Amino acid sequence: MSIAPPGDLSRRRGKVEGQEQRGNALVVDAALAIANHVPVDAKLLGDMISGGLGMAIALVVVAPLTEELLFRGLILRGFMQRYGTVPAVLLSTLLFALVHVNPYQFASAITMGVFLAWLFVRTRSLWPCIIAHALFNCHLIVLPILRDTFGLQIRGYTGMPGDGPVVFQPLWFDALGLVLVGLGVWTAALLAGPYRSR
């Protein structure tokens, strides 16, 4: 085993840093390429909602596992080491939202991306992120059951996207959503325990 002279170490360090920067740029370029070339259709969301058992498994098992491994396990963790926590959360959230190229999912993907990144930063574990992601995706399965089986009708929520003009949800429904989000974040914070910088 030989010991490399100091000049070689600095050249190697520069080479590794250059590879990291190219790798980060590659991730951003890939997400933008996907966002620009995947056709978006209102029918896509409808197909996801009524896709049967295969789609349920994809939404509640496969998507949370793969997306959390990629976005929180690889991208967020790498960005945190390189850029710090806040820029890493923002960048990984933006990539997460861009990969969900459907405009009907963009706002919820941003919200979930920030929440899941926060959850990972607090716990340093992917399991809470995977479970939260799976629970969030369950609403795509529960909604048609409530609508079709029990006749639940909430203006602007239970209709299919693209069925006509945009209809906004009632304010009571939005307020209920904010209360539930607040309770969810509070519960997650309690379960995560006190924040420890690592």
PATOR-770589 format. One record per residue (C-alpha): residue number from 1; residue in one letter; z, x, y. Coordinates in Angstrom, 3 decimals. Example, Ala and Ser with C-alpha at 12.3 -4.5 7.8 and 13.67 -1.06 7.14 Angstrom:
site lumpa: 1&zalum: A&w: 7.800&u: 12.300&v: -4.500
site lumpa: 2&zalum: S&w: 7.140&u: 13.670&v: -1.060
END
This chain:
site lumpa: 1&zalum: M&w: 0.000&u: 0.000&v: 0.000
site lumpa: 2&zalum: S&w: -1.003&u: 1.441&v: 3.333
site lumpa: 3&zalum: I&w: 0.452&u: 0.769&v: 6.737
site lumpa: 4&zalum: A&w: -2.123&u: -0.270&v: 9.318
site lumpa: 5&zalum: P&w: -2.148&u: 1.567&v: 12.644
site lumpa: 6&zalum: P&w: -0.958&u: -0.495&v: 15.655
site lumpa: 7&zalum: G&w: -4.511&u: -0.908&v: 16.980
site lumpa: 8&zalum: D&w: -5.595&u: -2.608&v: 13.763
site lumpa: 9&zalum: L&w: -2.710&u: -5.083&v: 13.971
site lumpa: 10&zalum: S&w: -3.621&u: -6.179&v: 17.495
site lumpa: 11&zalum: R&w: -7.280&u: -6.596&v: 16.480
site lumpa: 12&zalum: R&w: -6.209&u: -8.673&v: 13.488
site lumpa: 13&zalum: R&w: -3.898&u: -10.798&v: 15.644
site lumpa: 14&zalum: G&w: -6.753&u: -11.426&v: 18.102
site lumpa: 15&zalum: K&w: -9.039&u: -12.336&v: 15.218
site lumpa: 16&zalum: V&w: -6.492&u: -14.839&v: 13.808
site lumpa: 17&zalum: E&w: -5.882&u: -16.383&v: 17.256
site lumpa: 18&zalum: G&w: -9.640&u: -16.734&v: 17.753
site lumpa: 19&zalum: Q&w: -9.939&u: -18.435&v: 14.361
site lumpa: 20&zalum: E&w: -7.123&u: -20.860&v: 15.291
site lumpa: 21&zalum: Q&w: -8.865&u: -21.759&v: 18.555
site lumpa: 22&zalum: R&w: -12.176&u: -22.263&v: 16.745
site lumpa: 23&zalum: G&w: -10.353&u: -24.367&v: 14.125
site lumpa: 24&zalum: N&w: -8.771&u: -26.573&v: 16.800
site lumpa: 25&zalum: A&w: -12.137&u: -26.970&v: 18.532
site lumpa: 26&zalum: L&w: -13.705&u: -27.856&v: 15.191
site lumpa: 27&zalum: V&w: -11.170&u: -30.665&v: 14.628
site lumpa: 28&zalum: V&w: -11.816&u: -32.087&v: 18.105
site lumpa: 29&zalum: D&w: -15.605&u: -31.790&v: 17.683
site lumpa: 30&zalum: A&w: -15.449&u: -33.512&v: 14.286
site lumpa: 31&zalum: A&w: -13.406&u: -36.423&v: 15.666
site lumpa: 32&zalum: L&w: -15.796&u: -36.852&v: 18.599
site lumpa: 33&zalum: A&w: -18.826&u: -36.699&v: 16.293
site lumpa: 34&zalum: I&w: -17.319&u: -39.414&v: 14.113
site lumpa: 35&zalum: A&w: -16.489&u: -41.547&v: 17.153
site lumpa: 36&zalum: N&w: -20.032&u: -41.217&v: 18.514
site lumpa: 37&zalum: H&w: -21.973&u: -41.831&v: 15.304
site lumpa: 38&zalum: V&w: -20.138&u: -44.505&v: 13.349
site lumpa: 39&zalum: P&w: -21.485&u: -47.945&v: 14.203
site lumpa: 40&zalum: V&w: -18.800&u: -50.345&v: 15.393
site lumpa: 41&zalum: D&w: -19.067&u: -53.999&v: 14.500
site lumpa: 42&zalum: A&w: -16.685&u: -56.915&v: 14.932
site lumpa: 43&zalum: K&w: -17.528&u: -57.859&v: 11.340
site lumpa: 44&zalum: L&w: -15.930&u: -54.584&v: 10.189
site lumpa: 45&zalum: L&w: -12.431&u: -55.786&v: 11.081
site lumpa: 46&zalum: G&w: -13.086&u: -59.148&v: 9.436
site lumpa: 47&zalum: D&w: -14.207&u: -57.397&v: 6.258
site lumpa: 48&zalum: M&w: -11.047&u: -55.290&v: 6.278
site lumpa: 49&zalum: I&w: -8.842&u: -58.355&v: 6.625
site lumpa: 50&zalum: S&w: -10.509&u: -60.279&v: 3.788
site lumpa: 51&zalum: G&w: -11.285&u: -57.388&v: 1.407
site lumpa: 52&zalum: G&w: -9.103&u: -58.314&v: -1.573
site lumpa: 53&zalum: L&w: -6.930&u: -56.081&v: -3.748
site lumpa: 54&zalum: G&w: -9.089&u: -52.964&v: -3.351
site lumpa: 55&zalum: M&w: -8.898&u: -53.165&v: 0.414
site lumpa: 56&zalum: A&w: -5.163&u: -53.865&v: 0.244
site lumpa: 57&zalum: I&w: -4.630&u: -50.670&v: -1.760
site lumpa: 58&zalum: A&w: -6.853&u: -48.736&v: 0.631
site lumpa: 59&zalum: L&w: -4.987&u: -50.047&v: 3.690
site lumpa: 60&zalum: V&w: -1.417&u: -49.842&v: 2.403
site lumpa: 61&zalum: V&w: -1.518&u: -46.813&v: 0.087
site lumpa: 62&zalum: V&w: -4.577&u: -44.606&v: 0.566
site lumpa: 63&zalum: A&w: -4.906&u: -44.749&v: 4.369
site lumpa: 64&zalum: P&w: -1.228&u: -44.036&v: 5.122
site lumpa: 65&zalum: L&w: -1.090&u: -41.138&v: 2.658
site lumpa: 66&zalum: T&w: -4.310&u: -39.453&v: 3.729
site lumpa: 67&zalum: E&w: -4.023&u: -40.117&v: 7.452
site lumpa: 68&zalum: E&w: -0.408&u: -38.989&v: 7.672
site lumpa: 69&zalum: L&w: -1.089&u: -35.839&v: 5.673
site lumpa: 70&zalum: L&w: -3.978&u: -35.047&v: 8.012
site lumpa: 71&zalum: F&w: -2.721&u: -36.187&v: 11.413
site lumpa: 72&zalum: R&w: 1.030&u: -35.536&v: 11.204
site lumpa: 73&zalum: G&w: 1.175&u: -33.004&v: 8.366
site lumpa: 74&zalum: L&w: -1.702&u: -30.767&v: 9.413
site lumpa: 75&zalum: I&w: -2.949&u: -31.514&v: 12.931
site lumpa: 76&zalum: L&w: 0.325&u: -32.392&v: 14.686
site lumpa: 77&zalum: R&w: 2.237&u: -29.591&v: 12.987
site lumpa: 78&zalum: G&w: -0.490&u: -27.059&v: 13.871
site lumpa: 79&zalum: F&w: -0.758&u: -28.277&v: 17.462
site lumpa: 80&zalum: M&w: 3.048&u: -28.125&v: 17.829
site lumpa: 81&zalum: Q&w: 3.067&u: -24.482&v: 16.792
site lumpa: 82&zalum: R&w: 0.207&u: -23.684&v: 19.132
site lumpa: 83&zalum: Y&w: 0.766&u: -25.891&v: 22.214
site lumpa: 84&zalum: G&w: 4.309&u: -27.295&v: 22.056
site lumpa: 85&zalum: T&w: 5.556&u: -30.785&v: 21.269
site lumpa: 86&zalum: V&w: 4.270&u: -33.004&v: 24.101
site lumpa: 87&zalum: P&w: 0.664&u: -31.698&v: 24.178
site lumpa: 88&zalum: A&w: 0.616&u: -31.777&v: 20.368
site lumpa: 89&zalum: V&w: 1.749&u: -35.415&v: 20.274
site lumpa: 90&zalum: L&w: -0.849&u: -36.416&v: 22.880
site lumpa: 91&zalum: L&w: -3.726&u: -34.502&v: 21.271
site lumpa: 92&zalum: S&w: -2.993&u: -35.648&v: 17.729
site lumpa: 93&zalum: T&w: -2.600&u: -39.235&v: 18.952
site lumpa: 94&zalum: L&w: -5.948&u: -39.101&v: 20.723
site lumpa: 95&zalum: L&w: -7.640&u: -37.761&v: 17.587
site lumpa: 96&zalum: F&w: -5.918&u: -40.445&v: 15.491
site lumpa: 97&zalum: A&w: -7.233&u: -43.151&v: 17.833
site lumpa: 98&zalum: L&w: -10.743&u: -41.680&v: 17.948
site lumpa: 99&zalum: V&w: -10.987&u: -41.635&v: 14.171
site lumpa: 100&zalum: H&w: -10.202&u: -45.371&v: 14.192
site lumpa: 101&zalum: V&w: -13.546&u: -45.855&v: 15.959
site lumpa: 102&zalum: N&w: -13.253&u: -49.633&v: 16.014
site lumpa: 103&zalum: P&w: -12.478&u: -50.755&v: 19.601
site lumpa: 104&zalum: Y&w: -10.242&u: -53.531&v: 18.235
site lumpa: 105&zalum: Q&w: -7.984&u: -50.852&v: 16.746
site lumpa: 106&zalum: F&w: -7.969&u: -48.306&v: 19.586
site lumpa: 107&zalum: A&w: -4.928&u: -49.607&v: 21.504
site lumpa: 108&zalum: S&w: -2.860&u: -50.097&v: 18.364
site lumpa: 109&zalum: A&w: -3.970&u: -46.689&v: 17.043
site lumpa: 110&zalum: I&w: -2.777&u: -45.037&v: 20.277
site lumpa: 111&zalum: T&w: 0.554&u: -46.862&v: 20.064
site lumpa: 112&zalum: M&w: 1.014&u: -46.096&v: 16.372
site lumpa: 113&zalum: G&w: -0.132&u: -42.503&v: 16.861
site lumpa: 114&zalum: V&w: 2.548&u: -41.874&v: 19.479
site lumpa: 115&zalum: F&w: 5.215&u: -43.635&v: 17.396
site lumpa: 116&zalum: L&w: 4.319&u: -41.814&v: 14.171
site lumpa: 117&zalum: A&w: 4.171&u: -38.466&v: 15.970
site lumpa: 118&zalum: W&w: 7.590&u: -39.165&v: 17.523
site lumpa: 119&zalum: L&w: 8.906&u: -40.111&v: 14.085
site lumpa: 120&zalum: F&w: 7.608&u: -36.858&v: 12.613
site lumpa: 121&zalum: V&w: 9.061&u: -34.792&v: 15.473
site lumpa: 122&zalum: R&w: 12.444&u: -36.483&v: 14.986
site lumpa: 123&zalum: T&w: 12.595&u: -36.261&v: 11.183
site lumpa: 124&zalum: R&w: 10.273&u: -33.332&v: 10.345
site lumpa: 125&zalum: S&w: 9.282&u: -35.374&v: 7.291
site lumpa: 126&zalum: L&w: 6.039&u: -37.167&v: 6.473
site lumpa: 127&zalum: W&w: 7.714&u: -39.858&v: 4.353
site lumpa: 128&zalum: P&w: 9.012&u: -41.975&v: 7.244
site lumpa: 129&zalum: C&w: 5.538&u: -41.735&v: 8.823
site lumpa: 130&zalum: I&w: 3.796&u: -42.782&v: 5.609
site lumpa: 131&zalum: I&w: 6.168&u: -45.726&v: 5.104
site lumpa: 132&zalum: A&w: 5.873&u: -46.889&v: 8.740
site lumpa: 133&zalum: H&w: 2.074&u: -46.586&v: 8.593
site lumpa: 134&zalum: A&w: 1.957&u: -48.612&v: 5.356
site lumpa: 135&zalum: L&w: 4.216&u: -51.307&v: 6.818
site lumpa: 136&zalum: F&w: 2.066&u: -51.507&v: 9.944
site lumpa: 137&zalum: N&w: -1.121&u: -51.867&v: 7.877
site lumpa: 138&zalum: C&w: 0.495&u: -54.680&v: 5.874
site lumpa: 139&zalum: H&w: -0.081&u: -57.055&v: 8.787
site lumpa: 140&zalum: L&w: -3.800&u: -56.992&v: 7.943
site lumpa: 141&zalum: I&w: -2.946&u: -58.449&v: 4.552
site lumpa: 142&zalum: V&w: -0.140&u: -60.796&v: 5.613
site lumpa: 143&zalum: L&w: -2.088&u: -62.325&v: 8.527
site lumpa: 144&zalum: P&w: -4.818&u: -64.002&v: 6.401
site lumpa: 145&zalum: I&w: -2.177&u: -65.282&v: 3.975
site lumpa: 146&zalum: L&w: -0.196&u: -66.863&v: 6.811
site lumpa: 147&zalum: R&w: -3.358&u: -68.240&v: 8.407
site lumpa: 148&zalum: D&w: -5.042&u: -69.594&v: 5.288
site lumpa: 149&zalum: T&w: -2.077&u: -70.616&v: 3.136
site lumpa: 150&zalum: F&w: 0.344&u: -71.911&v: 5.741
site lumpa: 151&zalum: G&w: -2.098&u: -72.878&v: 8.491
site lumpa: 152&zalum: L&w: -0.603&u: -70.506&v: 11.063
site lumpa: 153&zalum: Q&w: -2.658&u: -70.642&v: 14.246
site lumpa: 154&zalum: I&w: -1.796&u: -68.490&v: 17.244
site lumpa: 155&zalum: R&w: -4.406&u: -68.479&v: 19.981
site lumpa: 156&zalum: G&w: -5.903&u: -64.997&v: 20.384
site lumpa: 157&zalum: Y&w: -4.268&u: -63.620&v: 17.229
site lumpa: 158&zalum: T&w: -5.286&u: -65.490&v: 14.095
site lumpa: 159&zalum: G&w: -8.966&u: -65.880&v: 14.975
site lumpa: 160&zalum: M&w: -11.552&u: -63.324&v: 13.917
site lumpa: 161&zalum: P&w: -12.834&u: -60.820&v: 16.503
site lumpa: 162&zalum: G&w: -16.245&u: -61.689&v: 17.817
site lumpa: 163&zalum: D&w: -15.847&u: -65.440&v: 17.137
site lumpa: 164&zalum: G&w: -16.493&u: -66.274&v: 20.765
site lumpa: 165&zalum: P&w: -15.089&u: -65.415&v: 24.177
site lumpa: 166&zalum: V&w: -12.023&u: -63.208&v: 24.421
site lumpa: 167&zalum: V&w: -8.842&u: -65.262&v: 24.141
site lumpa: 168&zalum: F&w: -5.503&u: -63.718&v: 25.008
site lumpa: 169&zalum: Q&w: -2.337&u: -64.330&v: 23.028
site lumpa: 170&zalum: P&w: 0.417&u: -66.481&v: 24.535
site lumpa: 171&zalum: L&w: 3.061&u: -64.612&v: 26.535
site lumpa: 172&zalum: W&w: 5.854&u: -65.662&v: 24.157
site lumpa: 173&zalum: F&w: 3.966&u: -63.954&v: 21.329
site lumpa: 174&zalum: D&w: 3.544&u: -60.737&v: 23.344
site lumpa: 175&zalum: A&w: 7.252&u: -60.819&v: 24.281
site lumpa: 176&zalum: L&w: 8.180&u: -61.292&v: 20.623
site lumpa: 177&zalum: G&w: 5.995&u: -58.297&v: 19.767
site lumpa: 178&zalum: L&w: 7.727&u: -56.131&v: 22.384
site lumpa: 179&zalum: V&w: 11.163&u: -57.150&v: 21.090
site lumpa: 180&zalum: L&w: 10.149&u: -56.340&v: 17.516
site lumpa: 181&zalum: V&w: 8.667&u: -52.977&v: 18.549
site lumpa: 182&zalum: G&w: 11.874&u: -52.159&v: 20.421
site lumpa: 183&zalum: L&w: 13.978&u: -53.087&v: 17.381
site lumpa: 184&zalum: G&w: 11.711&u: -51.015&v: 15.156
site lumpa: 185&zalum: V&w: 11.949&u: -47.930&v: 17.379
site lumpa: 186&zalum: W&w: 15.730&u: -48.366&v: 17.691
site lumpa: 187&zalum: T&w: 16.072&u: -48.688&v: 13.899
site lumpa: 188&zalum: A&w: 13.838&u: -45.659&v: 13.336
site lumpa: 189&zalum: A&w: 15.906&u: -43.633&v: 15.803
site lumpa: 190&zalum: L&w: 19.120&u: -44.625&v: 14.009
site lumpa: 191&zalum: L&w: 17.678&u: -43.739&v: 10.629
site lumpa: 192&zalum: A&w: 16.242&u: -40.444&v: 11.919
site lumpa: 193&zalum: G&w: 19.638&u: -39.340&v: 13.177
site lumpa: 194&zalum: P&w: 20.322&u: -37.179&v: 16.208
site lumpa: 195&zalum: Y&w: 17.438&u: -35.073&v: 17.479
site lumpa: 196&zalum: R&w: 17.658&u: -31.446&v: 16.463
site lumpa: 197&zalum: S&w: 15.253&u: -28.909&v: 17.845
site lumpa: 198&zalum: R&w: 13.905&u: -26.771&v: 15.032
END
